Amino acid sequence: MRAPAVDLSARLAELGISRELYPFEGRVHRVEARDGRGALSMSYLDEGPEDAPVVVLVHGNPAWSIF
């Protein structure tokens, strides 16, 4: 199940990045922690044809895929 899209426009504008340079829709998957201390979240992009091979690229925080 895909998470709903997140509007990145305000954050991109803060960084001076145009939507033409970064046309992707961000998504955030949240999971409630079992110990009740809140939710864990992971941001991701889900782009390309659904029948294409899957590629997973992972980077650390505070990196962002555009950088």
C-alpha positions in Angstrom: 0.0 0.0 0.0 1.4 3.4 -1.0 1.4 6.2 1.5 -0.3 9.4 0.5 1.9 12.0 -1.3 3.5 14.7 0.7 3.6 18.3 -0.6 7.3 19.2 -0.8 6.7 22.6 -2.5 7.3 24.8 0.6 10.5 22.9 1.6 11.9 23.1 -1.9 11.1 26.8 -2.1 13.0 27.3 1.3 16.0 25.6 -0.3 15.7 27.6 -3.6 15.1 24.4 -5.6 12.6 24.5 -8.5 10.0 21.8 -9.1 11.5 21.5 -12.6 14.7 20.3 -11.0 12.9 18.0 -8.4 9.6 16.9 -10.0 9.0 13.9 -7.6 6.2 13.4 -5.1 7.5 12.5 -1.7 5.8 9.9 0.5 6.2 9.2 4.2 5.5 5.7 5.8 4.8 5.9 9.5 4.7 3.0 11.9 3.6 3.2 15.5 6.3 2.1 17.9 5.2 -1.0 20.0 6.4 0.6 23.2 4.0 3.6 22.8 6.7 6.2 22.4 5.3 7.6 19.2 5.7 6.8 15.5 8.7 6.0 13.4 8.8 7.4 9.9 10.7 6.9 6.6 10.5 9.2 3.6 10.6 7.7 0.2 10.0 8.2 -3.5 8.0 5.7 -5.6 8.7 6.5 -9.2 8.7 4.8 -12.5 6.6 2.1 -14.2 5.1 -0.5 -11.8 6.4 -3.4 -13.9 10.0 -2.1 -13.9 12.7 -3.7 -11.7 12.9 -2.3 -8.2 15.9 -0.2 -7.1 16.4 0.7 -3.4 18.8 3.5 -2.5 19.2 4.2 1.2 21.0 7.2 2.7 21.4 8.6 6.2 20.0 11.5 8.0 20.2 14.6 7.4 20.8 13.8 3.7 18.1 14.3 1.1 17.8 12.6 -2.2 18.2 15.8 -4.2 21.7 16.4 -2.6 
